[in-house]
Amino acid sequence: MRLLGEFERLDVGCAFKKGTPLAPAFQAAVNGLKKDGAYDRILEKWGAADSAIEESRISPPEIR
């Protein structure tokens, strides 16, 4: 499989059962990847840097 490029920016998310302790743990993990630069390196490798998020958020208001 080979990524040919991004057709259009697409925000994606991960769904967890409301109230699960997994959601904040996942958020912390993604924000940790952002902090150490791994997140941006991964997106750059796959040609998806334009879809980067500033930070992981739980239930951002613009998604409701």
CYANA upper distance limits for C-alpha pairs under 8 A (distance plus 0.5 A):
  3 LEU  CA     46 TRP  CA      7.14
  3 LEU  CA     47 GLY  CA      8.06
  5 GLY  CA     46 TRP  CA      8.46
  5 GLY  CA     47 GLY  CA      6.43
  5 GLY  CA     48 ALA  CA      7.70
  6 GLU  CA     47 GLY  CA      7.59
  6 GLU  CA     48 ALA  CA      6.80
  9 ARG  CA     50 ASP  CA      7.33
  9 ARG  CA     51 SER  CA      6.01
 10 LEU  CA     51 SER  CA      7.12
 11 ASP  CA     51 SER  CA      7.30
 16 PHE  CA     20 THR  CA      7.34
 16 PHE  CA     22 LEU  CA      7.83
 16 PHE  CA     23 ALA  CA      6.65
 19 GLY  CA     23 ALA  CA      8.37
 21 PRO  CA     25 ALA  CA      7.07
 22 LEU  CA     26 PHE  CA      6.49
 23 ALA  CA     27 GLN  CA      6.64
 23 ALA  CA     58 ILE  CA      7.83
 24 PRO  CA     28 ALA  CA      6.56
 24 PRO  CA     58 ILE  CA      7.98
 25 ALA  CA     29 ALA  CA      6.72
 26 PHE  CA     30 VAL  CA      6.76
 27 GLN  CA     31 ASN  CA      6.63
 27 GLN  CA     56 SER  CA      5.95
 27 GLN  CA     57 ARG  CA      7.05
 27 GLN  CA     58 ILE  CA      7.72
 28 ALA  CA     32 GLY  CA      6.46
 28 ALA  CA     56 SER  CA      8.25
 29 ALA  CA     33 LEU  CA      6.82
 30 VAL  CA     34 LYS  CA      6.80
 30 VAL  CA     39 TYR  CA      8.02
 30 VAL  CA     55 GLU  CA      8.34
 30 VAL  CA     56 SER  CA      6.74
 31 ASN  CA     35 LYS  CA      6.61
 31 ASN  CA     55 GLU  CA      6.49
 31 ASN  CA     56 SER  CA      6.36
 32 GLY  CA     36 ASP  CA      6.82
 33 LEU  CA     37 GLY  CA      6.56
 33 LEU  CA     38 ALA  CA      5.58
 33 LEU  CA     39 TYR  CA      5.47
 34 LYS  CA     38 ALA  CA      6.80
 34 LYS  CA     39 TYR  CA      5.52
 34 LYS  CA     40 ASP  CA      7.26
 34 LYS  CA     55 GLU  CA      7.81
 37 GLY  CA     41 ARG  CA      6.85
 38 ALA  CA     42 ILE  CA      6.62
 39 TYR  CA     43 LEU  CA      6.90
 40 ASP  CA     44 GLU  CA      6.52
 40 ASP  CA     49 ALA  CA      7.29
 40 ASP  CA     52 ALA  CA      7.72
 41 ARG  CA     45 LYS  CA      6.58
 42 ILE  CA     46 TRP  CA      7.00
 43 LEU  CA     47 GLY  CA      6.57
 43 LEU  CA     48 ALA  CA      5.37
 43 LEU  CA     49 ALA  CA      5.34
 43 LEU  CA     51 SER  CA      8.45
 43 LEU  CA     52 ALA  CA      7.69
 44 GLU  CA     48 ALA  CA      6.45
 44 GLU  CA     49 ALA  CA      5.54
 48 ALA  CA     52 ALA  CA      7.88
 59 SER  CA     63 ILE  CA      7.50
 59 SER  CA     64 ARG  CA      7.97
 60 PRO  CA     64 ARG  CA      7.83
